[in-house]
Amino acid sequence: MEEVERIVKCNEEVDTVEVIGEKEIIVSNVDKDAGMLYKSDKEKMFGYNTSVICDNNNYILTVDTNGSNVHDSVSFYDSFDNLVNHFDITNIKYFVGDAAYFTPHICKTVIDLEMIPAFPYSRIGYRKNYFKKYEFVYDEYNDIYICPNEKDLIPTGRIDKNGYKIYKANEHDCSKCPFKNQCTKSKAKKILRHVWEEYKEMTNDYRHYDDVKDAYKQRPQHIERIFADGKMKYGLRSTYFRTKERVHRELTLLYACMNLKKFALHHYV
C-alpha cells in the first residue's frame, strides 16, 4: 500500500483502493513473498529481485529485495531512500539507471536532489507506423499540443488516476486529416501528459550532453559487473531460503562480503 501511495502522489484526490483495482496475482504455496518471474514464454518460476545502488568504484551502497513481480520503478524508492538517509549525496553528480527508472516521479525525485539523471531513451508504448508523441509539439505557453497537421490538441481539464492530463483534438479536424491513418484509430486523437512531464523532458535533454553520455556508457562496468560476479562466483542465481526477510539477509551478507573482498584487494594487495 505504501508503494502504491508513493507512486500516485501526483494525484492526492484519488483513493488508493481505486488505483489498485482488482488484479490476479499468482502466489506460491510455499513462499508467499516470492513473485512469478517470466523468463520466456515457456519458462517461468517464483523468485526474487534485488535493487542495488553502487558507486563508481563498484562498492554496493544499498540493497533492497522484492518479489520478481515487483517492477523496478517501484523497488527503486526503498533503495534510493536508504542512499539519501545513510550517505552524503551532495557529492553525487550523476544518477545512472536503466529504462525502467525513466518515470516522471523518479526523474523529479532525482532532479529535486540536484543530481543529473542519466537514463536511456525508452520506446515503450509506441505503435509501429504511427506518429510518436515527440512528433507532437508542446506549446508550454498555451498549454496545448500541435499535431503534424498543425491542428491543436486542447486539454480536457481532467487528470486521470495516474496523474496524466488528457489533451484531445477536434473530431472535425481529425476526420479530414490526411495523416489520420498514421495518427489514431479513434475519432479524435488523444495525448496524455503527466503533471510532472517536464522532469522527463529535462532528463531527455540531459541524455544528449556529452558528460551524461559518458556516465551512462560506464554503467555496464559497474552495476552489471556486480550482478555478473554475484551470479558467476557467489551463487546469486538462486537461494536456499524462503520469505523475503531471510532472502534479504542472505543477499545483504553476500554483498557485504563482496565489498570486503574488494576493499582488501584495493588496500592490501
Solvent accessible surface area in square Angstrom, and as a share of the most:
residue,aa,sasa,rsa
1,M,132,0.59
2,E,128,0.58
3,E,60,0.27
4,V,40,0.23
5,E,84,0.38
6,R,56,0.21
7,I,72,0.36
8,V,12,0.07
9,K,97,0.41
10,C,23,0.14
11,N,21,0.11
12,E,139,0.62
13,E,167,0.75
14,V,28,0.16
15,D,85,0.44
16,T,23,0.13
17,V,103,0.59
18,E,107,0.48
19,V,26,0.15
20,I,76,0.38
21,G,45,0.44
22,E,180,0.81
23,K,163,0.69
24,E,163,0.73
25,I,98,0.50
26,I,82,0.41
27,V,79,0.45
28,S,7,0.04
29,N,142,0.73
30,V,98,0.56
31,D,12,0.06
32,K,138,0.59
33,D,67,0.35
34,A,10,0.08
35,G,0,0.00
36,M,25,0.11
37,L,59,0.30
38,Y,131,0.50
39,K,114,0.48
40,S,60,0.39
41,D,153,0.79
42,K,198,0.84
43,E,83,0.37
44,K,117,0.50
45,M,83,0.37
46,F,77,0.32
47,G,16,0.15
48,Y,39,0.15
49,N,54,0.28
50,T,33,0.19
51,S,9,0.06
52,V,15,0.08
53,I,23,0.12
54,C,26,0.16
55,D,45,0.24
56,N,111,0.57
57,N,88,0.45
58,N,23,0.12
59,Y,43,0.17
60,I,13,0.06
61,L,49,0.24
62,T,9,0.05
63,V,20,0.12
64,D,17,0.09
65,T,1,0.00
66,N,7,0.04
67,G,6,0.05
68,S,13,0.08
69,N,78,0.40
70,V,39,0.22
71,H,108,0.48
72,D,53,0.27
73,S,19,0.12
74,V,25,0.14
75,S,8,0.05
76,F,3,0.01
77,Y,14,0.05
78,D,51,0.27
79,S,0,0.00
80,F,3,0.01
81,D,55,0.29
82,N,56,0.29
83,L,2,0.01
84,V,49,0.28
85,N,113,0.58
86,H,133,0.59
87,F,85,0.35
88,D,92,0.48
89,I,26,0.13
90,T,115,0.67
91,N,131,0.67
92,I,46,0.24
93,K,116,0.49
94,Y,58,0.22
95,F,17,0.07
96,V,49,0.28
97,G,2,0.02
98,D,41,0.21
99,A,35,0.27
100,A,25,0.19
101,Y,35,0.13
102,F,26,0.11
103,T,39,0.23
104,P,13,0.08
105,H,28,0.13
106,I,1,0.00
107,C,0,0.00
108,K,48,0.20
109,T,32,0.18
110,V,0,0.00
111,I,24,0.12
112,D,76,0.39
113,L,65,0.33
114,E,157,0.70
115,M,4,0.02
116,I,35,0.18
117,P,0,0.00
118,A,1,0.01
119,F,4,0.02
120,P,29,0.18
121,Y,68,0.26
122,S,25,0.16
123,R,178,0.65
124,I,153,0.77
125,G,74,0.71
126,Y,76,0.29
127,R,124,0.45
128,K,172,0.73
129,N,119,0.61
130,Y,41,0.15
131,F,37,0.15
132,K,55,0.23
133,K,61,0.26
134,Y,144,0.55
135,E,71,0.32
136,F,7,0.03
137,V,93,0.54
138,Y,53,0.20
139,D,35,0.18
140,E,144,0.65
141,Y,201,0.76
142,N,84,0.43
143,D,39,0.20
144,I,22,0.11
145,Y,6,0.02
146,I,52,0.27
147,C,17,0.10
148,P,52,0.32
149,N,39,0.20
150,E,144,0.64
151,K,80,0.34
152,D,66,0.34
153,L,1,0.00
154,I,92,0.47
155,P,42,0.26
156,T,58,0.33
157,G,74,0.71
158,R,140,0.51
159,I,83,0.42
160,D,39,0.20
161,K,87,0.37
162,N,70,0.36
163,G,0,0.00
164,Y,61,0.23
165,K,55,0.23
166,I,17,0.09
167,Y,0,0.00
168,K,72,0.30
169,A,9,0.07
170,N,82,0.42
171,E,87,0.39
172,H,110,0.49
173,D,40,0.21
174,C,12,0.07
175,S,78,0.50
176,K,148,0.63
177,C,25,0.15
178,P,104,0.65
179,F,74,0.31
180,K,53,0.23
181,N,138,0.71
182,Q,82,0.36
183,C,14,0.08
184,T,14,0.08
185,K,161,0.68
186,S,66,0.43
187,K,155,0.66
188,A,5,0.04
189,K,33,0.14
190,K,110,0.46
191,I,10,0.05
192,L,82,0.41
193,R,18,0.07
194,H,13,0.06
195,V,44,0.25
196,W,47,0.17
197,E,18,0.08
198,E,74,0.33
199,Y,39,0.15
200,K,43,0.18
201,E,69,0.31
202,M,72,0.32
203,T,2,0.01
204,N,44,0.23
205,D,82,0.42
206,Y,43,0.16
207,R,64,0.23
208,H,111,0.49
209,Y,109,0.41
210,D,109,0.57
211,D,62,0.32
212,V,3,0.02
213,K,91,0.39
214,D,77,0.40
215,A,16,0.12
216,Y,68,0.26
217,K,141,0.60
218,Q,78,0.35
219,R,43,0.16
220,P,77,0.48
221,Q,112,0.50
222,H,33,0.15
223,I,21,0.11
224,E,70,0.32
225,R,130,0.47
226,I,4,0.02
227,F,50,0.21
228,A,47,0.37
229,D,30,0.16
230,G,0,0.00
231,K,92,0.39
232,M,141,0.63
233,K,127,0.54
234,Y,75,0.28
235,G,48,0.46
236,L,29,0.15
237,R,167,0.61
238,S,80,0.52
239,T,53,0.31
240,Y,209,0.79
241,F,98,0.41
242,R,135,0.49
243,T,54,0.31
244,K,80,0.34
245,E,106,0.48
246,R,137,0.50
247,V,3,0.02
248,H,62,0.27
249,R,151,0.55
250,E,45,0.20
251,L,16,0.08
252,T,61,0.35
253,L,120,0.60
254,L,28,0.14
255,Y,3,0.01
256,A,43,0.33
257,C,67,0.40
258,M,11,0.05
259,N,32,0.16
260,L,122,0.61
261,K,102,0.43
262,K,37,0.16
263,F,88,0.37
264,A,44,0.34
265,L,94,0.47
266,H,109,0.49
267,H,112,0.50
268,Y,166,0.63
269,V,147,0.84
